Amino acid sequence: MASLVAYDDSDSEAEPEPAGSFNPAGQRKDTSDVVRPPGQNVASGSLPAKPGSREDPASRHLPLVRLWRSDPGSCPNQRLRWPRTEPEVTFSTSEPPRPSLWTTRAPAGHVPLAAAHFKQVKLTWGTYEPPEPSFCARTKSETPGKNGSSLQRKRCEDCVIPYTPKRLRQLQALSTETGKSKDTEAQGPSAGRAPAPTPLCVAPRVSEFIQPYLDSPYKETKIPRNVLFHLRGHRGPVNSVQWCPVLSQSHVLLSASMDKTFKVWNAVDSGSCLQTYSLHGEAVRAARWSPCGQRILSGGFDFAVHLTDLETGTQLFSGQSDFRVTTLKFHPRDHSLFVCGGFSSEMKAWDIRTSKVVRSYKATIQQTLDILFLREGSEFLSSTDASSRDSADRTIIAWDFRSSAKISNQIFHERYTCPSLTLHPREPVFLAQTNGNYLALFSAVWPYRMSRRRRYEGHKVEGYSVGCECSPDGDLLVTGSADGRVLMYSFRTASRARTLHGHSQACVGATFHPLLPSVLATCSWEGDIKIWH
């Protein structure tokens, strides 16, 4: 076999390849069998070279024969040898023939210097006729003459690696990768890669249990007594549950969990999980339905906020905050705006249309626990974890949404934190869950005074983010408890109406169905969800 000649070109110099690798088209790259004696570095080479000379490792486009003469005993890895059926070759120089580089076995412990310095070029056979090289091999039977020159040229064309332009090599590699990707798609999702979430069809199909209530006004809430469904599927604590706000689709329930997922359930007809979304790298602390019922806004401890479209399964918005997100609320008027808070001294208002922060609300706090918009959306409340002696001005703060100014910070004067806030559906009041194991009642208009005569007690908070909510008619209040109980109070008299013993660990979320009069959903720290009726 004739020797190989590597041509110098500007394109190949722009793409240096690792030493000891040989990767023409259709060949594999292997440097695992190269033996390196201790104290010798193959990358730098063992030939002493002066800077700027042709032997300098910086200019590694030397002809192969030059390297072979420097170290006649060196050879590349034996697995890269050409087949032994090739004819023997001789050289046109006056020196005696030497063993071929590709068929000679290197002695044990010898460093393959030629493999370390040889610059590879892709092998592409075609009609391309390269210029005659300055050095070419001939067989023993060839003799110089008229026919000898043609035979020599023919032999040169067979042994010289043709030059392939850089752009052509890139196109060939791109076509190969495209073909592989098409084959992979035809076979299905590759192993180890999580498939994209299947689009969830929220078509205008109405549950047969909800259909009779759509055309009639909500009358009164009945106290639930029995468990309708016990939903299991989360592998971590469930932080919150929420019914779909669109009444025709209110059989769908959303749950957010510490297992880095949020799920959508059919919690009225079958109690089955419709879809699981794994978009976050850490715990999903907050997830909210959009007012249109077609999207879900989620935020978690991975500093990310995503807006997912249920019909297509795609992310319409993705934002990265500089704090762990613990609460999210849509603006009641402009549904393209939402406010998020978390482990930071400020809250941020995002615009989904531009994917940018439009306003910031700063206070001397450590963490925002909950956010509550008042009726018109021109102002909102925030509860914090400030509990020091002089923190009465930071427990609950009222903000002007447009100007980012504080409206009032003298709302709650007791030394307890408020992990959750909820608005009454019919009266201008709101309730705050406190770590003093009671629900406090406040006016929803300035100056937001607290009621001293009405207090809802009997449950335990004990540091959990226990949620509270009012029934759609406003007659009942429901709250979870740190001991797993679910308690319901009469809004007018503050007396206890019902106690449900439903969970073995802390019940952190409870919500009434917006249309069915006796359906309640609760979630707990053990990771399960129960539907009561």
N, C-alpha and C positions, 0 to 999 in steps of 0.2 A: 504493500500500500504506500502510496506517495505521502510525503509529509504535508502537513497542513500549514497554511500561511494565513495569518490574521492581518487584514489590511487596516491601515489607520484611517479613521474618518472622524469628522467633527461630531456626528451624531452619537457615535459609540462612546466618545469621551464624555459626553454629557450624562451618560448613564453608567456609572461605575458599578460593577458587580462584585460580589464578595469573592475573595480568593478561594481557589480550590473548588469552584462550582462550574459545572458544565451543563448548560440548559438550552441546547438548540431545540428547534420545533420537534415535538414528539419525543424528546428525551427527558429523563428525570434528573433532578438535582440531588446530588449526594456528596456530602463531605464527612459522613459519619465514620468512615473507615480510615481516614487519614491519620497516620501515626505521628505524633509530635514528641520528639525526645525532650526530656526536661531541659529547661533553660534556653530553648530555641523557639523563636516566634516566627510562624509561617507568614503572617501578614506582612511583617517587615522584611522577610527574606534573609537568607544567610550570605548573600553576596555583598561584599563591601562596594558601595557605589558612592560616587561623588555627587553633590547636589547639582542638578541641571544636566547631568550626563544621561545617555540613553539607557544606562543600567539603573538609573534612579527609580525606586518604586513608584514615585509620583508619575513617571511616564512609563506605564506598563504596556504600551502597545509595541513592544519589541517583537520581531519575528520569532517564531518558535525555534528556528534553527539556532539563533543566537543563544537562547536559553539552553538548548540542548548541548551546545558546545561548552557552555560554562560548567555544566555538571552532567557528564555523559551517563551517569548511573541513575539519575532521577527519573521518575515516571509518575503519572497521575494514579488515581485509585484504580485498582484492578477491575472493579465493577464497571468502569467506563471504557474498557478496552473494546476495540473493534473486533469482529470475528476473525479467527485465525486462518480462515480460508483465503485471505487476501494474499496476493503474490508478494514475494520478497522484493525489496527495492534496493537499488544502489544509488550512489550520489555521484554527481559529475565532478566533484572536486578530486584532488589528488590524494586525499586522505583515504585510508582503508575504510571499507563499509563498517558501520557501527550498528548495534541492535536498534530496532525500531522503538520509538517512544511508546507506542501503544501496545506492544506485544512483549516487552521485557518486564519481568518481575523485579521489583525493587527489593534490595536486601532488607532484612528485618531491622526496624529502627531507623530507616533512612527517610528523610523528609522529601516528599515529592515537590521539588522546587518548581518544576515546569507547571505542575497543576496549580501552584500558588501564584505564579506570575502570568499564566496564559490567559489572554483576554478572549472571551467567547463572542462569537457572532452567530446569529440564527442560521440554520441550514435550510435553504430553500432551493430545490432543484427546478430548473426551468430552461427556457430558451436564452436566458441571459448569458452573454459571452464576455467574461471579464478580460481585462488586458493581460498580456503574457507577463507572468511574474519574473523577477530577476533570478529566482532560484527555483529549479524544478527537478524532479527526480525522473530517472529513466530505468527501464528494466535492463537485465544483463544481455538480452538478445538484441537490443537496439544498437544500431551503429549510425554515426553521423553521416549525412548525405541528403539527397533530395527527399527520399521517402522518410528518412530519419527525422527531418524537421517536422513533417506533418504528423508522424506518429508521436513525436514529442509533444506537439501542441495538443493533440487529442488526449494524450495521457494527462497533460496539465489541466485540461478542462474537467477531467474526471476527478482529480484529486484536490483542486482548489475550492475552498468554500466561497460561493458567490456572495457578493455584497448585497444586503437587503436594506433599503432606506429605513430610517427611524419611523417615519409616518406609516409606512406599510407594515412594519412590525407591530405598531400600536393598533392598527386596524385589524390585523389578524388576531391579536390577543383579545380585542373587544368582541369580535365575532365569535370567538371561542367561548368567552364568558356568557355572551347572550344566548348561545345555543344551550349551554349548561343550565342557565336559569329557566329557559323554556321547558327543558326536560324536567327540571325539578317541579315547576308549576304543574306540569301535566301529571306527575306522579302524586302530587299533594304536598302539604306543608312539610318542610324538612324536620328531621328529628332534632329536638333540643330547642326549637324556636316556638314560642307560644303563638298560636293562631290569633289573627285579629278578631276582635269581638264581633259576633254576628249581629247584623242590624236587628233591632227589636221593633217589630211592627206594632205601632200603637194606632191602628186604624180605628175608625169610628164604630167599632163593635162595642155594644153596651152589654154589661152583665145582666143576666135575667133577674138577679136579685136587686139591682139598682134601678132597672127600667121603671118599676111602678112609682118610684119616689122622684123622678125627674120633673114631672109636671105638677107636683104638689109642693107647697111651701113646707119648710121644716117646722114641725110642731113642737115636740119636746123630747128631751133626752131621757132614755130609760137606763136604769142602772144595770150593767152587764153582770152576769153571775157565773157562766160556764165558759170553758175553753173551747173555741171552735177549731183552731189550728194551732199546732205547735211547730213552728218553723225552725229547723236546724240546718245549718249550712256554713255559718261563720266559724272560723277557728280561733277567734279572739273576741274580746268584749265588743258589744254593739253599742256605739255611742249615741245614735239617734235613729228614729224612725219617722217617716212623714208620708201621708197619703197624697196621691196626685191631686193638685188643686183643681183640675178640670173635672167637673162633676160626672160627665159621661165616662171618664176614664178613672174614676176614683176607686175602682177595685184593685188598682196597682199600688203597691207599697214600696217605698225606698228605704234602705237601711245602709248605714255607714259603720265600718268596723275597724278595730285596731289590727286586723289581719291584712291590711294594705288593700282591701277591696271594698266596693260598695255593690249591693245587689238590688235587683228589681224583682218583686214577688207578685204573684196573683193571690192576694190574701183574702179574697172573698169567695171565689168559685172553687178553686182546687187547692190552694195553699202551696203551690209549687213555685220554684225559683225560675223566673223567665230568663234572666241574664245575669252574669257576673262580670264586673269590670275591674281589671287589674291595671290601672293606669299610674298608680303611685308607687314609689319605692319605699315609703314608710307608711305609718298608720294614717288612715283616713279619719280625720277628726270631725269634719263637717261635710255634709252633702245636702243640697237643696234642689227641689224642683224649680224650674223656671215657671213663671205664671202661665205660659202657654201649654205646659205639660208635655212638651216635645224634647226638652233638654234637661240635663242635670249638671249643676255646678258643684264641683268637689274641690276640697282643699285638705292638705295633710301636713304631716311632720316632715315631708321632703321639700318644703318651701314652695311647692308647686300648686297652681290653681288651674283646673281644666274645666272646659265646658263641652260636654259630649252630646252629640245629636243622636237620639235613639233610633230614628228611622234609617240613618245611614251608618251608624256606628263610628263616625269620624269625630275628631276634636275640632270644634269650631273656634276655640280660643284656648291658648296655653300661656300662662304667665308665671314668672318666677319672682317670688317675693324674697325679702331679706330676713324673714322670720318664719317660724313654724305657725301654720295657720290653724286656728281653733274655732273660728266662727265666720260665717258668711251670710249675708243678707242682700237680696235684690231690692232695688229701689221700687217702691210701690207704684210710681207713676212712669218713670223711664226705665223700662226693663233691660236696656242695654248697659245700665250702670249697676254696680254692686259694691258693697263695702266689706272688707275683710280685716280681721284683727287676729292677734295671736301673741306669741312670746316677744313682745316688743312694746316700746313706749309710745308707739304711734299706730294709727289705723290708716288704711289707704282705700281710696275710691278708684275703681278701675272702669274704663270704658271698653266694652267688648269690641266695638267697631274699630277702634284704633289700637287696641292691645296695649294701652298706656295707662299710667297712673295720672289721674286728673286732679286729685286733691289728697292732702295729707292732714291728719288730725293728731296733734302731738299733745301729750300730757305727761306729767311726772308720775308715771306708773310703771309697773313691771310686766303686766300681762293683761290682755283684754279677754274677759270671760264670755261675754255675750253682747249682742247688738240688737236693738229694737227700734224700728222705724215707727214713728207716730203716724196718724191717719193720712195726712196730706203729703208726707215725705219731705217736707221742708226742714224737718229737724229729726234727730234720732238720739237714742240713749245708749250709753255704753256702761257696762259694769266691769270692775277691775278687781284685782286680788289685793289691793292695798288694805292693810289691817293694822297699821301702827296707830299710836295714840293720837296723832294729829292727821289722820288720813280720812276724816269725815268728808273732806272736800274732794275726794278722789274715788270714793266707792261707786257712786252712780253720777255720771256727768251727762248733761244735755248739750248737744252740739247743733249749730246751724249748718245744714248740709252744704249750702252754696259758699258761704264765707269761711268755713272751717273754724269759726269762733265758738267759744264756750257761751252757752246761754245761761246755764245754772250749774253750780257744783255744790250746792247746799241742799241736797235732796234727802239723803239717808244719813242720819247722825249716829247710828249705833255701830259698834265696832265689830261688824260681821261682814264677810264678803258675800256677794250675790252671784252665784254661778249661772243663773238663768233668769230671763225676763220674758213675760208674755203679756199680750194686750187683750183686754176684754172686747168681745165682738160687738157689743151694743152700747156700752156706757163708756164715757171718757175717762177710764181708769186703766192702770196696768198693775201687774203683780210681780214681785221679785222674790225668788227663792233665796233664802239666806242660810248661812252656816250656823245660825242660831236655832235651827230646827223649827222654823215657822215660815209661812208665806206672809209677806208684808204687802199692803194695799196702798197705792199712790194715785194721785190725780194725774191725768195725762195732759193737763194744760198748766201753763206757768202760774204759780211757782212750784208745781209738782209736790204738793204737800202730802205727807204720809198720814194715813188714818190711824188714830190711836185707839179707836174702839173696836176695830175689826182685825183679827189676827187668826190665821189658820195654823193650828199646832197639832202635833201628834206623830209626825213622821221624823225620820232621822236623815241627816245629810252627811255628816262625818267626812267632809272633804271631797266627796264625789260630786261630779257635775250633774246633779239630779235635775231633770227638767220638770216643768209644770205647764199646764195648759187649761184653757176654758173650753167647755162644750160649745157647739155651734149656737145654741140658744142662750148661752151665758148663765144658765142656772146652776151648773155643777163645775167644780174645779177638781182636777186630777193631778196627782203628783206621785212620783216614785219614792222609794225609801232605801236607805243603806242596808236595811235588814231584809230586803227582797219583797216587801209588801207594796201594794198599790192602794192609795187612799183617795177617796172622793169626798169633797166637802160641798155643802150648800153655800152658794155665793152670798145669799142674803143673810143667813143666820150664822155662818162660820161653823156650823155643827158638822160632825162627821156623818156622812151618808152611807158609806160602804167601805169595807176593807177587804181586799183580795190578797190571799196568800199564794202568790203565783211563782215566785222565783227563789232559788236557794241562795243567790248572791244579790248584790245591790241592784235594784231596779233604777236605771238612770234615764229612762225615757217612757212617756205615756202620751198618747194622742187619740182623740175621738175621731171617728169617721165623719167627714163633712156632710154626709147625706143620710146614711143609715142611722136610725136613732139609738141603737143599742149595741154598736160595734166599737170596740176599743182595742188598740194595739199597744203592747208594752215590750220593752227590750231590757236586757239585763247584762251585768258584767260577766256572766258565765258564757255569753255568746249565743243565746237563744232568743227567739221572738215568739210571743203568744198573742193570738187573736181571740178576744173575748166577745161574747154576745149575751 
